[in-house]
């Protein structure tokens, strides 16, 4: 997805650095003295502190001085922060001082991003991001900590690297149990598995497919990533600099398979979890799995569902599916257009998958009709790249010194509460740039929107995970009438047609349900039980009280990458960017628990919606 934040300039401004250093010194003095009110006074009346694990052992945002006070009152003694210092020269633009900094806690090291504004003649924090990036004494084996590989000298009991890995693989799940079981081996599970491997946490990733990457290989053949390469790197191992800007699905599948092997992720393919239960007495899960048809019992301490935000198909209960004589399937099972040349295909839906499928069908001489059931937001890919992503995730950004890691933190530094205000101007610019396109699209009868508040695609993604299309060409087919468009709700199917609520009958040999996906807690209901899924609550969304994202305000993504109301149960997923970035914070939380580090959670999320 996209964001529209400008990257801070790296040109040194001495006054800005002095201002930022003075503020950090004042903060550290207040924290060292345990003077919470003095620390809170350093924040503006409208201010936001977003913490990724370092203070809260959670992913949380507090607002205003009152929120700062509450967070510090609950966490300061245990966190014992110190060593706040600039990581590079600060910058000032439009009256805002932007500063990268580092700091330490009692158990770890962190980095953050500070924005200072002037209020009542003083510099005060407007946004304050703190993140934990490593645990003291448990640093990843990277750079100066990397393993030697070779063991020099003579040793009759020597084991090679391969022999050690083979012994580990043979014992896993039998004589030894994983501390963490990751259910789902797509990009989310693989990224987390790589993080846990580097942190020395015994873990296992399981997936039902025969090979890593099959989640991508098995999708319709025209599927490509809609996000650019700079946004989509995995941890540790970036795509090479000749990688396509928009990666085709099979390249992604092969990359994930290679990555799993290179990063030595403990991974069981052809493995399906069939049931799971948690024992309060032992603090362990019992997970029944079938590995290549053979039943096994695993007893991990922690279970992570990495089954995909877009993993559990939402298939409407439409009368007549039992009498329809054609091919009926969900978009997640769509094989591609080859078998349907010369047939009549009706695609139910008007978001990303629907457009991609319609475009590929049209290219293969299929008579295709799109059924739009509700309004959709469309943004043209080129405009999104130029206006929405260019300052953070592009070749231009890289050349300006904005690495993917720095871009991730810039984006993370703006709280969700105000993120839409940064999005609206960008989408207004896109609307103007592509005005002719939108006029043609709407003239064809397509219902288009810019989100409830005009904030566009990315906020729709964060709030509801649906309702948009990044146009790579198929929207023009609808605007031109090459792909037929009808609007309405599906009433029922007949032997050879889709019938809408207004009586419109659409002859069909094939019906594709591009109807999206349900909440991830549906996987929990399937594997554990509905009561546990309800105690966990809805997964995804911000509580923005906009379409399909009911309030109250949550402040963060519901139940993602952080502790939940179910002991030792975690949810992990999202796009490649989120899988990369947030896997670090989830892995650190799991590592701390594995090592017995005290992890008092501040602000454990309440459950307001069950699905």
GINORSUL-V190972 format. One record per backbone hydrogen bond with DSSP energy under -0.5 kcal/mol. NH is the residue of the N-H (numbers start at 1). CO is the residue of the C=O. If there is no record, write none. Layout:
nh-><NH | NH>
co-><CO | CO>
//
This chain:
nh-><13 | 16 | 17 | 18 | 19 | 20 | 21 | 22 | 23 | 24 | 25 | 26 | 27 | 28 | 29 | 30 | 31 | 32 | 33 | 34 | 35 | 36 | 39 | 40 | 41 | 42 | 43 | 44 | 47 | 48 | 49 | 50 | 50 | 51 | 51 | 52 | 53 | 53 | 54 | 57 | 60 | 60 | 62 | 64 | 67 | 68 | 69 | 70 | 71 | 72 | 73 | 74 | 75 | 76 | 79 | 80 | 82 | 85 | 87 | 88 | 91 | 93 | 96 | 97 | 97 | 98 | 98 | 99 | 101 | 102 | 103 | 104 | 105 | 106 | 109 | 110 | 111 | 112 | 113 | 114 | 115 | 116 | 117 | 119 | 119 | 122 | 124 | 124 | 125 | 126 | 127 | 128 | 129 | 130 | 131 | 132 | 133 | 134 | 136 | 138 | 141 | 142 | 145 | 146 | 150 | 152 | 158 | 164 | 165 | 166 | 167 | 168 | 169 | 170 | 171 | 172 | 173 | 174 | 175 | 176 | 179 | 180 | 181 | 182 | 182 | 183 | 183 | 184 | 184 | 186 | 190 | 191 | 192 | 193 | 194 | 195 | 196 | 197 | 198 | 199 | 200 | 201 | 202 | 204 | 205 | 206 | 207 | 214 | 216 | 217 | 218 | 219 | 223 | 225 | 229 | 231 | 232 | 232 | 234 | 237 | 238 | 243 | 247 | 249 | 251 | 252 | 253 | 254 | 255 | 256 | 257 | 258 | 259 | 260 | 261 | 262 | 263 | 264 | 265 | 267 | 268 | 269 | 270 | 271 | 272 | 274 | 275 | 276 | 277 | 279 | 280 | 283 | 284 | 285 | 286 | 287 | 287 | 288 | 288 | 289 | 290 | 291 | 291 | 292 | 292 | 294 | 295 | 296 | 298 | 301 | 302 | 303 | 304 | 305 | 306 | 306 | 308 | 311 | 313 | 314 | 315 | 316 | 318 | 319 | 319 | 321 | 323 | 324 | 325 | 327 | 328 | 329 | 331 | 333 | 334 | 340 | 341 | 342 | 343 | 345 | 345 | 346 | 347 | 347 | 348 | 348 | 349 | 349 | 352 | 355 | 356 | 357 | 358 | 359 | 360 | 361 | 362 | 363 | 364 | 364 | 365 | 366 | 367 | 368 | 369 | 370 | 371 | 372 | 372 | 373 | 376 | 377 | 379 | 381 | 384 | 385 | 386 | 387 | 388 | 388 | 389 | 390 | 392 | 393 | 394 | 398 | 399 | 400 | 401 | 402 | 403 | 407 | 408 | 409 | 410 | 411 | 412 | 413 | 414 | 415 | 416 | 418 | 419 | 420 | 421 | 422 | 422 | 423 | 424 | 425 | 426 | 427 | 428 | 429 | 430 | 431 | 432 | 433 | 434 | 435 | 438 | 439 | 440 | 441 | 442 | 443 | 444 | 445 | 446 | 448 | 449 | 450 | 454 | 456 | 459 | 460 | 461 | 462 | 463 | 464 | 465 | 465 | 466 | 469 | 471 | 471 | 476 | 477 | 478 | 479 | 480 | 481 | 481 | 482 | 483 | 484 | 484 | 486 | 488 | 491 | 492 | 493 | 494 | 498 | 499 | 500 | 500 | 501 | 503 | 506 | 506 | 507 | 508 | 509 | 510 | 511 | 512 | 513 | 513 | 514 | 514 | 515 | 518 | 522 | 523 | 524 | 525 | 526 | 527 | 528 | 529 | 533 | 534 | 535 | 536 | 537 | 538 | 540 | 541 | 545 | 546 | 549 | 554 | 555 | 558 | 560 | 561 | 561 | 567 | 569 | 570 | 572 | 579 | 580 | 581 | 582 | 583 | 584 | 584 | 585 | 586 | 587 | 588 | 589 | 590 | 591 | 592 | 593 | 594 | 595 | 596 | 597 | 602 | 608>
co-><90 | 13 | 13 | 14 | 15 | 16 | 17 | 18 | 19 | 20 | 21 | 22 | 23 | 24 | 25 | 26 | 27 | 28 | 29 | 31 | 30 | 34 | 35 | 36 | 37 | 39 | 40 | 125 | 45 | 126 | 62 | 48 | 128 | 49 | 60 | 130 | 51 | 58 | 52 | 53 | 51 | 58 | 49 | 47 | 63 | 64 | 65 | 66 | 67 | 68 | 69 | 70 | 71 | 72 | 75 | 76 | 104 | 102 | 100 | 100 | 98 | 96 | 93 | 95 | 116 | 91 | 96 | 114 | 112 | 85 | 110 | 82 | 108 | 79 | 134 | 103 | 131 | 101 | 129 | 99 | 127 | 97 | 124 | 117 | 122 | 119 | 117 | 122 | 42 | 115 | 115 | 48 | 113 | 50 | 111 | 52 | 109 | 109 | 107 | 135 | 198 | 140 | 142 | 143 | 148 | 150 | 155 | 160 | 161 | 162 | 163 | 164 | 165 | 166 | 167 | 168 | 176 | 171 | 171 | 171 | 202 | 202 | 302 | 180 | 204 | 181 | 304 | 182 | 206 | 306 | 186 | 187 | 188 | 189 | 190 | 191 | 192 | 193 | 194 | 195 | 197 | 196 | 200 | 180 | 266 | 182 | 268 | 211 | 213 | 213 | 214 | 216 | 220 | 247 | 245 | 228 | 228 | 229 | 237 | 235 | 236 | 240 | 245 | 223 | 248 | 248 | 249 | 250 | 251 | 252 | 253 | 254 | 255 | 256 | 257 | 258 | 259 | 261 | 260 | 265 | 205 | 267 | 209 | 207 | 290 | 288 | 288 | 527 | 286 | 284 | 278 | 279 | 279 | 300 | 277 | 285 | 298 | 275 | 286 | 296 | 272 | 289 | 294 | 270 | 290 | 291 | 293 | 289 | 287 | 179 | 179 | 568 | 181 | 570 | 183 | 304 | 572 | 308 | 311 | 516 | 313 | 314 | 316 | 317 | 491 | 318 | 320 | 320 | 495 | 509 | 326 | 511 | 513 | 330 | 331 | 337 | 338 | 365 | 340 | 343 | 367 | 510 | 345 | 369 | 346 | 512 | 347 | 371 | 468 | 351 | 352 | 353 | 354 | 355 | 356 | 357 | 358 | 359 | 360 | 361 | 362 | 361 | 343 | 366 | 345 | 484 | 347 | 370 | 486 | 371 | 447 | 467 | 469 | 471 | 380 | 381 | 382 | 383 | 383 | 384 | 384 | 385 | 389 | 389 | 392 | 394 | 395 | 396 | 398 | 397 | 401 | 403 | 404 | 405 | 406 | 407 | 408 | 409 | 411 | 413 | 555 | 415 | 415 | 416 | 418 | 418 | 419 | 419 | 420 | 421 | 423 | 423 | 424 | 425 | 426 | 427 | 428 | 429 | 430 | 432 | 434 | 435 | 436 | 437 | 438 | 439 | 440 | 442 | 441 | 446 | 376 | 451 | 451 | 450 | 455 | 456 | 457 | 458 | 459 | 460 | 460 | 461 | 460 | 377 | 379 | 469 | 473 | 473 | 474 | 475 | 476 | 477 | 478 | 477 | 477 | 368 | 482 | 370 | 372 | 499 | 499 | 319 | 497 | 506 | 492 | 498 | 504 | 489 | 500 | 498 | 504 | 505 | 496 | 344 | 344 | 327 | 346 | 329 | 511 | 348 | 512 | 513 | 312 | 519 | 520 | 520 | 521 | 522 | 523 | 524 | 524 | 529 | 530 | 531 | 532 | 533 | 609 | 558 | 462 | 549 | 549 | 546 | 542 | 542 | 541 | 557 | 559 | 571 | 565 | 566 | 303 | 305 | 575 | 576 | 577 | 578 | 579 | 580 | 581 | 581 | 582 | 583 | 584 | 585 | 586 | 587 | 588 | 589 | 590 | 591 | 593 | 592 | 56 | 606>
//
